[in-house]
Amino acid sequence: MSPMLRRHTRARAAGAALVATAGLLVAGLSGSASAGPAAATSPTPASAAETLRTDAVPPALLKSMERDLGLDRQQAERRLANEAEAGATAGRLRAALGSDFAGAWVRGAESGTLTVATTDARDVRTIEAQGAEADVVRHSLADLDAARARLDRAAARTGTTDAPVRYVDVRTNKVVVQAVRTSAARALVSAAGVDASLLRIEKSAERPRPFYDLRGGEAYYINNSGRCSIGFPVTKGTQQGYATAGHCGRAGASTSGHNRVAQGTFQGSTFPGRDMAWVATNTNWTATPYVKGAGGQNVQVTGSTQAPVGSSVCRSGSTTGWHCGVIQQLNTSVTYPEGTITGVTRTSVCAEPGDSGGSYISGSQAQGVTSGGSGNCSSGGTTYFQPINPLLQTYGLTLKTNGDGGGEEPPPGGGTWSAGTVYQPGDTVTYGGATYRCLQSHQAQAGWEPPNVPALWQRV
């Protein structure tokens, strides 16, 4: 068995409208801004923290954040609320800045500072009006992502594992290539034909591999042999099951549960390229909206809104249980011995064999399933997770949640918005006769209709 873990059109008018109509700003930074005269008579929209239910985080998860991030309880609670507000603000600014947008990140023990980067100094006023710090940089996020994609294509041709990690570091406005041998990184850059001004090569001993060996985080066994961890319980119509890592099993492979009782069958699996799969379970198993937390306690899952860079994130796995860290980079590419996977998220959370496929969650928002990494939970390590929203979209799955929608059909509003659809930043829908633009990646659900969640949707 392999030792494997398993977004140019300029938008000045949009920017002006954003400054004029901005709602709640980042908690702990700028308070709230009036939405205009109507605010006195209209109901106050839910804040991002309220939408994402940061108040639903159980004590066990907060304890893990305290332990792994060096926080006290109040700091952990404020951090989750700040991160929710920062994600919404960053989403609005991304829409306003258009192709100038160069990334966003949070920092500070309580994630109290949001920085948004732009390639145009004229955007600084728009950014600061939202309570964020502005960073004027040379390269747009779109340009950096394009350079990383060229490196990925070159890596697929050469098959090198000596320059295994490539990601956009929004803090330094560079594409980073991590390499065991710097000569391998230089050869990869040459083969890709990427401008050196976009890049930084870092020497690293890291050689990521997937971690081998119905609550998220619980163990399951593949063909009565290898062991992985459940990511998140899901449904597909009336069929119940769970999301996990693709390298854990191929379509058709059978699974048994943590108790070795017959459980289900892999219905779809992608690896390499991506690292995603889902298992359909038999009628003896019921999908729940929980992840297994510290001490076996249930951690509620209320949605799948993607957290920004710098946010806290916790992982559940069947080998090492609960561990927390921060999201370091989004949309990372990693070359494992088995091949290259793209679009994973890099974190400072540790993991070990058997944790593969397990749950990553930020507050009560599902983030992804464990793919691989390096190091361990004794000396520390780096891990990568397959984001959950692309997985749900690929296989047509619905994340099991206990949100306010309660699984009921949303009220009729007309238009193109649809519960169960995965939306990405920039996507537009119609609802109730109005048009809305998506601000943050998420799977829509009852209760999250566009007029109700300004953290996720902006009326245009």
C-alpha positions in Angstrom: 0.0 0.0 0.0 1.2 3.4 -0.8 2.1 5.5 2.2 -0.4 8.2 1.2 -2.5 10.7 3.3 -5.6 10.4 1.3 -11.9 34.2 -10.8 -11.2 42.7 -17.4 -13.8 44.6 -16.9 -13.2 47.6 -14.7 -15.9 48.2 -12.2 -15.6 51.8 -11.0 -19.4 52.2 -10.8 -19.5 48.9 -8.9 -16.8 50.2 -6.5 -18.7 53.5 -5.9 -21.9 51.6 -5.3 -20.1 49.3 -2.9 -18.7 52.3 -0.9 -22.2 53.8 -0.8 -24.1 50.7 0.2 -21.8 48.6 2.2 -23.3 46.8 5.1 -21.6 45.3 8.1 -17.8 45.6 7.9 -15.2 43.4 9.4 -16.1 42.8 13.0 -13.5 44.3 15.4 -12.2 46.6 12.6 -14.7 49.1 11.4 -18.0 48.4 13.0 -21.0 48.7 10.7 -21.9 51.2 8.0 -25.3 52.6 7.2 -27.0 51.2 4.1 -28.8 54.5 3.5 -32.1 56.0 4.6 -33.9 52.8 4.0 -31.9 51.2 6.8 -34.0 53.0 9.4 -37.1 51.2 8.3 -35.9 48.0 6.6 -35.0 44.9 8.6 -31.2 44.7 9.4 -29.7 42.1 7.1 -27.9 39.2 8.9 -24.2 39.7 9.4 -21.8 37.3 7.8 -21.1 35.7 11.2 -24.8 35.2 11.7 -25.3 33.8 8.2 -22.4 31.3 8.7 -23.5 30.4 12.2 -20.2 31.0 13.9 -22.2 30.8 17.1 -22.9 27.2 16.3 -19.3 26.2 17.0 -19.1 23.6 19.8 -16.8 24.0 22.8 -14.6 21.1 21.6 -13.7 22.9 18.4 -13.0 26.1 20.3 -10.7 24.1 22.6 -8.8 22.7 19.7 -8.3 26.2 18.3 -7.1 27.4 21.7 -4.6 24.5 21.9 -3.3 24.7 18.3 -3.4 28.5 17.7 -2.5 29.7 21.2 -5.8 31.5 21.8 -8.2 31.9 24.7 -11.9 31.2 24.3 -12.9 34.8 23.6 -10.2 35.2 21.0 -11.2 32.0 19.3 -14.9 33.2 19.1 -13.9 36.6 17.9 -11.6 35.1 15.3 -14.3 33.0 13.8 -16.7 36.0 13.6 -14.0 38.2 12.1 -13.1 35.6 9.5 -16.7 35.3 8.4 -17.0 39.1 8.0 -13.6 39.3 6.2 -14.7 36.7 3.7 -17.8 38.7 2.8 -15.9 42.0 2.6 -13.2 40.4 0.4 -15.9 39.0 -1.9 -17.5 42.5 -2.4 -14.2 44.0 -3.1 -13.2 41.3 -5.6 -16.4 42.1 -7.5 -15.7 45.8 -7.3 -12.0 45.7 -8.4 -12.5 43.3 -11.3 -9.2 42.4 -13.0 -7.2 44.6 -10.6 -8.0 42.2 -7.7 -4.8 40.5 -6.5 -6.0 38.5 -3.5 -7.0 39.0 0.1 -5.9 37.6 3.5 -6.5 38.0 7.2 -3.9 38.3 9.9 -3.6 38.8 13.7 -4.5 36.4 16.5 -8.2 37.3 16.1 -7.9 37.7 12.3 -8.8 41.3 13.0 -7.0 42.8 9.9 -8.1 42.2 6.4 -5.8 43.1 3.6 -6.9 43.3 0.0 -4.4 43.6 -2.8 -4.9 45.5 -6.1 -2.8 46.4 -9.1 -4.3 50.0 -9.4 -3.6 52.6 -6.7 -6.9 54.2 -7.5 -8.6 51.3 -5.8 -7.1 52.1 -2.4 -10.0 54.4 -1.4 -12.5 51.8 -2.3 -10.7 49.2 -0.2 -10.1 51.3 2.8 -13.8 52.5 2.8 -14.6 48.8 3.5 -12.4 48.8 6.6 -9.7 46.8 5.0 -6.0 47.6 4.4 -4.9 48.1 0.8 -1.8 46.7 -0.8 -0.8 47.9 -4.2 1.1 45.2 -6.1 2.4 44.5 -9.6 0.6 41.3 -10.6 -3.1 40.5 -10.6 -4.4 37.3 -9.1 -5.6 36.2 -12.6 -2.0 36.7 -13.9 -0.5 34.7 -11.0 -3.0 31.9 -11.4 -2.3 31.7 -15.1 1.5 31.4 -14.4 0.8 28.6 -11.9 -1.3 26.8 -14.4 1.5 26.9 -16.9 3.8 25.4 -14.3 1.3 22.7 -13.7 1.1 21.8 -17.4 4.9 21.6 -17.5 5.0 19.4 -14.4 2.5 17.0 -16.0 4.9 16.7 -19.0 8.1 16.2 -16.9 6.6 14.2 -14.1 9.0 15.7 -11.6 8.5 15.1 -7.9 11.6 17.2 -6.9 9.6 20.4 -7.3 6.3 19.1 -6.0 4.4 22.2 -4.7 3.3 25.3 -6.6 1.0 28.0 -5.2 0.1 31.7 -5.4 1.3 33.5 -2.3 -1.1 36.5 -2.3 0.9 38.1 0.6 4.1 38.5 -1.5 2.3 38.6 -4.9 4.4 35.8 -6.2 4.0 32.2 -7.5 6.0 30.0 -5.2 7.7 26.8 -6.4 8.8 24.6 -3.5 11.6 22.2 -4.5 13.7 19.5 -2.9 16.3 20.4 -5.5 16.4 24.1 -6.8 17.8 22.8 -10.1 14.5 20.9 -10.6 12.5 24.1 -9.9 14.6 26.0 -12.4 14.1 23.3 -15.0 10.4 23.3 -14.4 10.2 27.1 -14.7 12.2 27.0 -18.0 10.0 24.3 -19.4 6.9 26.3 -18.5 8.3 29.6 -20.0 7.1 31.6 -17.0 8.5 35.1 -16.5 10.9 35.0 -13.5 9.5 38.2 -12.1 6.3 36.3 -11.2 8.2 33.6 -9.2 10.0 32.7 -6.1 11.8 29.4 -5.6 12.0 28.0 -2.1 14.1 25.0 -1.1 12.1 22.6 1.0 12.5 19.0 2.1 8.8 18.6 1.8 7.7 15.6 -0.3 3.9 15.5 0.0 2.1 12.3 -0.3 -1.5 11.3 0.2 -2.2 9.9 3.7 -3.6 6.4 3.5 -4.1 4.5 6.3 -21.5 8.7 9.0 -19.7 11.5 10.8 -16.9 13.3 9.1 -13.5 12.1 10.5 -14.6 8.5 11.3 -12.6 5.6 9.8 -13.7 3.4 7.0 -12.0 0.5 5.3 -11.6 -0.1 1.5 -12.0 -3.6 0.2 -11.3 -4.8 3.8 -7.8 -3.5 3.5 -6.7 0.2 3.4 -8.1 2.7 5.9 -9.2 6.3 5.2 -11.5 8.8 6.9 -15.0 10.1 6.0 -15.0 13.7 4.8 -18.6 14.9 5.0 -21.9 13.1 4.8 -23.8 14.0 1.6 -27.0 13.0 -0.3 -27.8 12.6 -4.0 -31.5 12.6 -4.2 -32.6 10.0 -1.8 -29.2 8.2 -1.8 -27.1 8.8 1.3 -23.3 8.7 1.4 -20.2 10.7 2.1 -17.4 12.7 0.3 -13.8 11.6 0.7 -10.5 11.6 -1.1 -10.1 10.1 -4.6 -6.9 8.3 -3.8 -8.6 6.2 -1.1 -10.5 4.1 -3.6 -11.6 3.6 -7.2 -15.2 3.5 -8.5 -16.6 0.1 -7.6 -14.5 -0.5 -4.5 -16.4 -1.6 -1.5 -16.2 0.0 2.0 -16.9 -1.1 5.5 -17.4 1.3 8.5 -15.3 2.0 11.5 -17.0 -1.0 13.1 -16.1 -3.2 10.1 -19.8 -3.5 9.2 -20.6 -3.5 5.4 -21.1 0.1 4.4 -21.1 1.1 0.7 -19.4 1.4 -2.6 -17.3 4.1 -4.3 -19.6 5.7 -7.0 -17.0 8.2 -8.4 -13.3 8.8 -7.9 -10.8 11.2 -9.4 -7.1 10.9 -8.7 -4.7 12.3 -9.8 -5.7 15.6 -11.4 -8.0 16.2 -8.4 -8.4 14.2 -5.2 -12.1 13.7 -4.8 -14.6 10.8 -4.5 -17.9 9.8 -3.0 -19.3 6.7 -1.5 -23.0 5.6 -1.6 -23.9 3.8 1.6 -26.4 1.1 2.2 -29.6 1.6 4.2 -27.9 0.7 7.5 -26.1 4.0 7.4 -27.6 7.4 7.9 -26.0 10.7 6.8 -25.7 13.2 9.7 -24.8 16.9 9.6 -21.8 16.3 11.9 -18.1 15.9 12.0 -16.5 13.9 14.8 -14.8 16.4 17.1 -12.5 16.2 20.1 -13.6 13.5 22.6 -16.1 12.1 20.0 -18.4 15.2 20.3 -20.5 16.2 17.3 -19.4 19.4 15.4 -22.3 20.9 13.4 -21.9 21.5 9.7 -24.2 24.4 8.5 -22.8 25.2 5.1 -19.7 25.2 2.8 -18.6 28.8 2.4 -14.9 29.0 1.5 -12.8 30.7 4.2 -10.1 33.2 3.1 -6.4 32.9 3.4 -5.2 33.2 7.0 -8.4 31.8 8.4 -8.4 29.1 11.1 -9.3 25.6 10.0 -9.6 22.3 12.0 -9.4 18.8 10.7 -10.8 15.5 11.9 -9.2 12.2 11.0 -9.4 8.6 12.1 -5.7 8.4 13.1 -5.0 11.7 14.9 -8.4 13.1 15.7 -8.8 16.9 16.0 -6.1 19.3 15.0 -6.3 23.0 14.0 -4.1 25.5 12.1 -4.6 28.1 9.4 -5.3 28.3 5.7 -2.0 29.2 4.1 -2.8 29.3 0.3 -5.8 28.5 -1.9 -5.6 26.8 -5.3 -2.3 25.1 -4.8 -0.8 22.4 -7.0 1.0 19.4 -5.6 2.9 16.6 -7.4 2.7 13.3 -5.5 4.6 10.2 -6.7 1.3 9.1 -8.2 0.8 12.3 -10.2 -0.1 16.0 -9.9 -3.3 17.3 -8.3 -4.5 20.9 -8.7 -6.8 23.2 -6.8 -6.1 22.0 -3.3 -5.7 24.2 -0.3 -2.5 24.3 1.7 -2.7 24.4 5.5 -0.6 24.3 8.6 -2.6 21.5 10.1 -0.9 18.2 10.8 -2.1 14.8 9.7 -0.9 11.2 9.4 -1.6 8.1 7.4 -5.2 7.1 7.8 -6.4 10.7 8.1 -6.9 10.8 4.3 -10.4 11.9 3.2 -11.2 13.4 6.6 -13.0 16.6 7.2 -11.6 20.2 7.2 -14.0 22.7 8.8 -13.8 26.4 9.6 -16.3 27.4 12.3 -19.3 25.4 11.1 -18.5 25.7 7.4 -17.2 22.6 5.6 -14.0 23.3 3.7 -12.7 20.1 2.2 -11.3 16.6 2.6 -7.8 15.6 3.5 -5.6 14.8 0.5 -2.0 14.6 1.6 1.0 16.4 3.1 4.2 16.0 4.9 5.4 15.7 8.5 3.2 14.4 11.3 1.4 15.4 14.5 4.4 15.0 16.7 6.9 17.2 15.0 4.3 19.2 13.0 3.5 19.2 9.3 1.9 20.7 6.2 -1.3 19.3 4.7 -3.4 19.8 1.6 -7.2 19.4 1.3 -9.4 19.0 -1.7 -12.0 21.8 -1.4 -15.5 20.5 -0.8 -17.5 22.7 -3.2 -15.9 21.4 -6.5 -16.4 17.9 -5.2 -20.1 18.5 -4.6 -20.4 20.1 -8.0 -18.6 17.4 -9.8 -20.7 14.6 -8.5 -24.0 16.4 -8.1 -24.0 16.0 -4.3 -25.7 17.9 -1.5 -23.9 18.6 1.7 -25.7 17.3 4.7 -26.3 20.3 7.0 -28.5 21.3 10.0 -28.9 24.9 8.8 -32.0 27.0 9.4 -33.4 25.6 6.1 -34.0 22.3 7.9 -33.9 20.5 4.5 -37.2 22.2 3.4 -37.7 23.7 0.0 -36.9 27.4 -0.2 -39.8 29.8 -0.5 -40.7 30.4 -4.2 -38.9 33.5 -5.6 -38.6 32.8 -9.2 -35.4 33.2 -11.2 -32.3 31.1 -11.7 -31.1 30.7 -8.2 -31.4 27.1 -7.0 -30.7 25.4 -3.7 -28.1 22.7 -4.0 -26.2 24.5 -6.7 -22.5 25.3 -6.1 -21.8 29.0 -6.9 -18.4 30.6 -7.4 -17.4 34.3 -7.0 -18.7 36.3 -10.0 -21.5 33.9 -10.8 -24.8 35.8 -11.3 -28.4 34.6 -10.7 -31.8 36.1 -10.6 -34.2 35.8 -7.7 -37.4 37.7 -7.0 -37.0 39.8 -10.1 -33.5 41.0 -9.1 -30.0 40.0 -10.2 -27.4 39.0 -7.7 -23.6 38.4 -8.0 -22.0 35.7 -5.9 -19.3 36.9 -3.5 -18.0 33.7 -1.9 -17.9 30.1 -3.0 -20.7 28.0 -1.4 -23.4 25.5 -2.0 -26.8 27.2 -1.9 -29.4 25.9 0.6 -32.8 26.8 1.8 -32.5 29.9 4.0 -29.6 31.2 2.0 -31.7 32.9 -0.7 -29.8 35.9 -2.2 -31.8 38.6 -0.5 -31.3 37.0 2.9 -27.5 36.6 2.8 -25.5 39.7 1.8 -22.4 37.9 3.0 -22.8 35.6 0.0 -24.7 37.6 -2.6 -24.6 41.3 -3.9 -27.5 42.8 -5.7 -26.5 44.3 -9.1 
